[in-house]
């Protein structure tokens, strides 16, 4: 744009509330040389500390460090991949009896497998698409369809003169906020910068001023498209015109400066922002990536530590920059401070893997590739990486190592049981779902009975069938299959299920009560607290049958470490009926994986589960692994 144009006009300083936000989500991609390091360091020992698990048949487990971000994805650690419009929006707006449940021999299919929820949603969407389309066409007449999209501002395909902009504005009826609507259209359409420049020239000539909002949106366009020289001009203008920069502008300047030789000015901006509010993970990440790219790993890791101390979750791009970065062996840019040694830098990178393990975070394929390249580049250590998967029995298909068991240790199980009993079964809102008398009656019932092998959520299982007249048939089929396997079964139901009806046939309900222990709650009660109590009270061997993913109950737990334990226990104990159950056919259950999906190591090998899909929900786990082995 050049500062000459803006310096000739008065910049409007009126307050604009919409621009106070939490920081940009724009992401920075920096191509960096591979890091060169020497020897693996003590972090590996934290990842491979052996612990005896009586329920894991000698498998190795790793000591947990329960802190910081949420598990299995944390702040939605799904694939962090930004659409071009995200930048715009961010700126402007135990023991016991063994179960005999038969596993499937094919590759495991599970409600917790990555992409299951997305595929289910797409199937449901296809089933209703035709009806919805027909209904929409019937309601929307030809006149409405013909005028659909009318009134949208269409940007020009070339820079316009002041006279041409004036003519275009008049042709649209001189709409209010024409300049803002047009700059929005230019951003959305990905128009070239010259057109936006000509728009600013028109506005300056017409009004003698450029509003803060227009200038900020122009800045956003420049940052998105990499016009950093233009950003420098805007920075000088805004610094001279405003006493301070608000969140949106600061975030954009940090991002742009971080990818240039003036990256230390981004560091100064970050320090200014910290005086007013906590910078975002993206703000920290941009400067960390810049510091790594320019070889100042000491600054990079200091900022990373600060990010963690603030309770923020690092973005994938931040980790990627650290693994792809380089560490200089001499002073950086004349600074007196010594740079971080290669061995220390290497130790810190291994610490990221420990952090991923503790917080059950799964890197996307691009980050996993950077981790693989970094390991293979370590001089004299002979690491080799392969993309692979695990067998249903928990063996790595590449190196044959046995992955950690999904079963909780006795200590973990007791910890989880205590927390669930306190925070879910006896939580503050539990009596909104039942009564103290009913809960105590159920506890006494469970105490009188033998330990259960399986607890069935009767109403949830019965509702698997689409035919409401077959609910008792469905429940009987599931109970019969469990009884056939010699298991002690508890069925939780509602009292209305005992009232004969088309849905709840008397004969079927009688057979269910003969094959299983049964407890029927009041019709207004919620089954889940009873299900969790009975399952956990029976011991670590006991499983439960339900399609409910228990997300609300997991959220009731007080800390991230306990929520991660709950999710691990759930994946190892929840049985879900597999597919449609036809009359006369055996009931099948989805496979329960025998291994935990978590970053793990045995010292001379690492196994890192990674995302190879953008369809994974937060309660699902990846199916692909990076296997890293070291030759001796």
MOTACOR-V617195 format. One record per helix or strand of 2 or more residues. SS is the DSSP state (@ for helix, = for strand). FROM is the first residue (numbers start at 1). TO is the last residue. If there is no record, write none. Layout:
ss/from/to
SS/FROM/TO
SS/FROM/TO
This chain:
ss/from/to
@/3/7
=/10/11
@/17/19
@/43/47
@/84/92
@/116/139
@/142/146
@/162/171
@/178/189
@/193/207
=/209/210
@/212/224
@/228/241
@/247/258
@/263/274
@/281/293
@/297/309
@/316/324
@/342/358
=/363/364
@/365/377
=/383/388
=/395/396
@/410/425
@/430/432
@/436/448
=/454/457
@/458/462
@/468/484
=/489/494
@/495/498
@/506/515
=/517/521
@/528/538
=/543/545
@/551/555
@/560/573
=/574/575
=/600/601
=/605/611
=/624/630
